Amino acid sequence: MSNTAVYDHRDAAPPPKAEAAAKAPGATAKRIRLFAGLAATVAILGGGYYAYDTFVASRHAVTDNAYVGADVAQVTPLVGGPVRAVLVDDTRHVHRGDVLVRLDDTDFRIAVARAQASLAAAKANLEKARIDLQRRRALSGSGSVSGDELTSAQNSYDTAVANLDGARASFEQAQVDLARTVIRAPIDGVITKREVQVGQRVQSGVPLMAVVPIQAAYVDANFKEVQLAKVRPGQHVTLVSDLYGDRVTYNGRVIGFSGGTGAAFALVPAQNATGNWIKVVQRLPVRIALDPKELAAHPLQVGLSMTADVDIAD
């Protein structure tokens, strides 16, 4: 008996074309649904971006290119001499009038004594010249004193007056120089960049240290030129520092704009009129004043990074 297999057409796989035709309606519907979902997603994202740009972003000018600044006061001696004592170090908080440095005042005290003696001599000479002039005036009516003698006495008196004025000015200058051997803080702030040491001989005008008024700090925010069309002085600014993070928010006001961009005042400014030229969006510094009470609660140091958000709808 032969083992011949019996073919059953029901067990055969359907032709490929027939299978594709059977699946085509379902696959097409699925693709349509996917494209519809994608289109809806794009429409929603586009609408959300449009709404955000129209109602939120267009009302704000934001930059993270902002830094804390302050008008630093340089401490320089007005007279030269050896340093006898330095009473402060870096990071020290000082108040206006606090003594920072004392110079050796020996030479200046001697100068004051000499000027005082010269002043006393000038006063005595003036008194002598005054009495001499009065006597000659009294005798001039009787003819006992000639006109030349009277003129000479008057000239001597005028010279004594001038000498007294010069001696008084020299005495006052000597006193001022003596007082300047004590160098005091010009403003309230924090000592930084202290470069003076005891025993060093300093010259007039050479910086010894600096005082940073952190209580009067401000922010220079460098906005792109395309962001400044609606920025005006007086507008409210919300600021966040990298030091404290989002947990501390500062409130400020726009004070004004710099006179030029950073590139315009660079040591080697760009020369766009020569050679090949590529346009680069410029940034303009905008000065922002901070609330002194907020600065007192959360102090800032010069150079710290800030993020500034100007409400241009204000």
C-alpha distance (Angstrom), angle and dihedral (degrees) to the residues before:
residue distance angle dihedral
M1 . . .
S2 3.75 . .
N3 3.81 122.7 .
T4 3.75 96.0 -134.1
A5 3.85 113.0 164.3
V6 3.73 116.7 -127.3
Y7 3.85 112.2 -132.8
D8 3.77 116.7 -134.5
H9 3.78 114.1 -167.4
R10 3.80 90.3 -155.0
D11 3.83 90.6 68.3
A12 3.82 94.4 53.7
A13 3.85 119.8 103.1
P14 3.79 115.2 -111.1
P15 3.75 116.8 -104.1
P16 3.86 114.8 -89.1
K17 3.78 93.4 -116.6
A18 3.75 91.9 52.8
E19 3.85 91.4 50.6
A20 3.84 92.7 50.0
A21 3.77 90.5 48.4
A22 3.78 89.8 52.1
K23 3.85 93.3 51.4
A24 3.83 98.1 39.9
P25 3.83 98.8 86.7
G26 3.82 92.9 51.9
A27 3.82 94.9 45.8
T28 3.79 92.3 48.2
A29 3.79 91.7 51.4
K30 3.81 90.6 49.7
R31 3.80 92.4 51.5
I32 3.77 90.5 48.9
R33 3.78 90.5 52.5
L34 3.82 91.5 48.8
F35 3.79 93.1 49.6
A36 3.78 90.5 46.6
G37 3.80 90.4 51.5
L38 3.77 91.5 47.9
A39 3.79 91.7 49.5
A40 3.80 90.9 48.6
T41 3.81 90.7 49.6
V42 3.81 92.3 50.4
A43 3.80 90.5 46.8
I44 3.79 91.7 50.3
L45 3.81 92.8 47.2
G46 3.79 91.8 46.3
G47 3.78 91.7 48.0
G48 3.78 91.4 47.6
Y49 3.79 92.1 49.7
Y50 3.80 90.8 47.9
A51 3.78 91.4 49.2
Y52 3.82 92.0 47.2
D53 3.80 92.5 47.3
T54 3.80 92.7 46.5
F55 3.78 101.4 42.1
V56 3.82 103.9 25.1
A57 3.81 116.3 16.6
S58 3.80 94.1 42.5
R59 3.81 89.1 58.4
H60 3.81 94.9 55.0
A61 3.80 139.6 57.2
V62 3.79 109.3 -158.4
T63 3.80 132.3 -176.1
D64 3.78 135.9 163.4
N65 3.82 90.7 -161.9
A66 3.80 92.7 95.9
Y67 3.79 131.2 117.5
V68 3.80 138.6 -172.9
G69 3.80 116.4 -106.8
A70 3.81 138.7 175.5
D71 3.80 139.0 -175.3
V72 3.80 97.9 -101.1
A73 3.81 116.2 -152.5
Q74 3.81 117.0 -140.2
V75 3.81 116.1 -142.4
T76 3.81 109.7 -142.3
P77 3.82 130.1 164.0
L78 3.80 118.5 -115.1
V79 3.79 91.4 -155.4
G80 3.78 131.2 37.0
G81 3.78 128.9 -122.8
P82 3.80 146.3 109.7
V83 3.81 117.4 -51.9
R84 3.78 111.4 -116.0
A85 3.82 99.8 178.5
V86 3.81 140.0 3.2
L87 3.79 110.4 -158.0
V88 3.83 102.2 -176.1
D89 3.80 139.9 52.9
D90 3.78 134.0 -159.5
T91 3.85 115.6 -68.4
R92 3.83 91.1 26.6
H93 3.81 115.5 138.8
V94 3.80 111.8 -134.2
H95 3.77 136.9 179.0
R96 3.77 128.1 -136.9
G97 3.81 109.6 -79.7
D98 3.82 96.4 23.7
V99 3.81 113.2 138.3
L100 3.80 112.0 -108.7
V101 3.81 105.6 167.5
R102 3.80 135.9 9.9
L103 3.80 121.6 -154.8
D104 3.79 125.7 -156.0
D105 3.81 102.8 -89.3
T106 3.84 100.2 -171.6
D107 3.79 95.6 108.2
F108 3.78 91.7 43.8
R109 3.81 93.7 52.1
I110 3.80 89.2 51.7
A111 3.81 89.4 49.8
V112 3.80 90.0 52.4
A113 3.81 91.1 51.2
R114 3.81 91.8 50.3
A115 3.78 92.1 47.5
Q116 3.79 90.1 49.4
A117 3.81 91.5 52.2
S118 3.81 90.8 48.4
L119 3.79 89.3 50.8
A120 3.78 91.8 52.0
A121 3.82 91.2 49.5
A122 3.81 90.7 49.1
K123 3.79 90.6 52.3
A124 3.81 91.3 51.0
N125 3.82 92.2 49.1
L126 3.79 90.1 49.7
E127 3.78 92.2 51.3
K128 3.82 91.1 49.6
A129 3.80 91.6 48.5
R130 3.79 91.2 48.4
I131 3.81 93.3 52.2
D132 3.80 91.6 45.8
L133 3.82 91.2 51.4
Q134 3.81 92.7 48.4
R135 3.84 91.6 51.9
R136 3.80 93.6 50.8
R137 3.78 91.8 47.1
A138 3.80 89.5 52.9
L139 3.84 91.8 51.5
S140 3.78 96.7 41.4
G141 3.82 91.9 80.5
S142 3.80 92.7 60.4
G143 3.79 93.5 47.0
S144 3.80 93.9 -115.0
V145 3.84 91.1 120.5
S146 3.76 122.7 51.9
G147 3.75 124.1 -133.8
D148 3.80 91.4 -110.7
E149 3.79 91.7 56.8
L150 3.80 91.1 48.9
T151 3.82 90.8 49.8
S152 3.79 91.4 48.4
A153 3.80 91.0 50.9
Q154 3.79 90.7 49.8
N155 3.80 91.4 50.7
S156 3.79 91.1 49.3
Y157 3.77 90.1 52.0
D158 3.83 92.8 49.3
T159 3.79 90.4 49.1
A160 3.82 91.0 50.3
V161 3.80 90.0 51.9
A162 3.81 91.4 51.6
N163 3.80 91.5 46.5
L164 3.79 90.2 51.7
D165 3.81 91.5 51.6
G166 3.81 90.3 50.2
A167 3.80 92.6 47.7
R168 3.81 91.0 49.1
A169 3.82 91.0 50.6
S170 3.81 91.0 48.8
F171 3.80 90.7 50.4
E172 3.80 92.1 50.0
Q173 3.81 91.1 47.9
A174 3.81 90.9 50.6
Q175 3.80 89.7 51.7
V176 3.80 91.6 49.2
D177 3.82 91.6 49.8
L178 3.80 90.0 49.9
A179 3.81 91.0 51.4
R180 3.81 90.3 49.3
T181 3.79 91.2 62.7
V182 3.80 84.1 79.0
I183 3.82 106.5 69.7
R184 3.80 114.3 -156.9
A185 3.80 135.1 -169.6
P186 3.83 110.3 -90.5
I187 3.82 94.1 -155.1
D188 3.80 142.3 4.8
G189 3.78 113.4 -84.2
V190 3.80 149.1 90.3
I191 3.80 123.9 -53.7
T192 3.79 115.3 -119.9
K193 3.82 138.5 162.3
R194 3.81 93.6 27.4
E195 3.79 106.3 -176.1
V196 3.83 102.8 163.0
Q197 3.79 124.7 100.0
V198 3.80 134.3 -171.6
G199 3.80 111.7 -88.7
Q200 3.77 94.0 23.7
R201 3.80 116.0 130.0
V202 3.78 108.2 -132.2
Q203 3.77 128.9 -161.9
S204 3.76 128.3 -140.7
G205 3.81 112.2 -87.6
V206 3.82 97.3 16.8
P207 3.87 111.4 128.3
L208 3.79 113.8 -114.3
M209 3.82 100.3 177.7
A210 3.78 141.7 -32.4
V211 3.80 134.1 -115.1
V212 3.81 116.1 -144.7
P213 3.84 113.9 -156.3
I214 3.81 97.1 -147.0
Q215 3.80 89.4 169.7
A216 3.82 88.0 66.1
A217 3.81 98.1 42.7
Y218 3.79 122.0 145.5
V219 3.81 136.3 -173.1
D220 3.79 128.6 -115.4
A221 3.81 107.3 -156.1
N222 3.80 116.0 -166.9
F223 3.80 106.5 -147.3
K224 3.78 125.0 -175.1
E225 3.79 112.6 -106.0
V226 3.82 90.3 -117.4
Q227 3.83 89.6 61.2
L228 3.80 98.0 54.8
A229 3.80 102.9 70.5
K230 3.81 92.8 100.2
V231 3.81 101.0 26.8
R232 3.82 111.7 114.9
P233 3.83 135.5 174.8
G234 3.78 111.8 -91.2
Q235 3.80 97.0 33.1
H236 3.80 118.2 135.9
V237 3.79 118.3 -104.3
T238 3.79 128.2 -163.4
L239 3.80 113.2 -153.5
V240 3.79 134.5 -170.6
S241 3.79 124.1 -170.8
D242 3.77 126.2 -145.3
L243 3.81 87.2 -134.8
Y244 3.82 96.4 65.3
G245 3.80 101.0 18.1
D246 3.79 126.3 -150.4
R247 3.80 92.7 -34.1
V248 3.83 90.5 77.7
T249 3.79 120.4 53.0
Y250 3.80 124.3 -173.9
N251 3.78 125.0 -154.3
G252 3.78 117.7 -145.9
R253 3.78 143.9 162.5
V254 3.78 130.8 -129.8
I255 3.82 108.0 -110.3
G256 3.78 101.2 -179.2
F257 3.78 148.8 -63.0
S258 3.77 131.7 -80.9
G259 3.78 118.4 -106.1
G260 3.80 91.7 -115.0
T261 3.78 145.9 -4.4
G262 3.77 123.5 -80.8
A263 3.80 91.0 -106.1
A264 3.81 91.8 54.1
F265 3.82 92.1 58.1
A266 3.79 96.8 38.4
L267 3.79 119.3 127.9
V268 3.80 87.9 -112.2
P269 3.83 105.5 27.2
A270 3.78 119.8 -154.3
Q271 3.81 117.1 -95.2
N272 3.79 102.4 -149.3
A273 3.80 92.8 171.6
T274 3.81 92.8 69.1
G275 3.81 132.6 65.7
N276 3.78 125.1 -15.7
W277 3.78 114.5 -14.1
I278 3.79 130.6 -149.7
K279 3.78 118.6 -176.2
V280 3.79 113.4 -123.8
V281 3.80 122.0 -172.4
Q282 3.81 106.8 -114.7
R283 3.78 127.9 -141.5
L284 3.80 125.4 -138.7
P285 3.84 121.9 -155.9
V286 3.80 113.6 -121.1
R287 3.83 117.4 -163.1
I288 3.81 114.6 -134.9
A289 3.81 123.9 -170.2
L290 3.80 118.9 -142.8
D291 3.81 130.5 -145.3
P292 3.86 108.5 -98.4
K293 3.81 91.5 -145.6
E294 3.80 91.8 54.7
L295 3.81 90.1 46.7
A296 3.80 90.4 52.0
A297 3.81 90.7 51.3
H298 3.82 94.3 45.2
P299 3.83 111.1 18.7
L300 3.79 121.2 -152.1
Q301 3.78 129.0 -154.2
V302 3.79 126.9 -140.8
G303 3.80 113.6 -86.9
L304 3.81 98.9 23.9
S305 3.81 116.5 141.3
M306 3.80 120.8 -109.6
T307 3.79 138.6 -177.9
A308 3.80 113.2 -137.1
D309 3.81 125.6 -160.7
V310 3.81 115.1 -172.6
D311 3.81 117.0 -161.0
I312 3.82 97.7 -138.9
A313 3.82 90.9 -179.7
D314 3.81 89.7 65.7
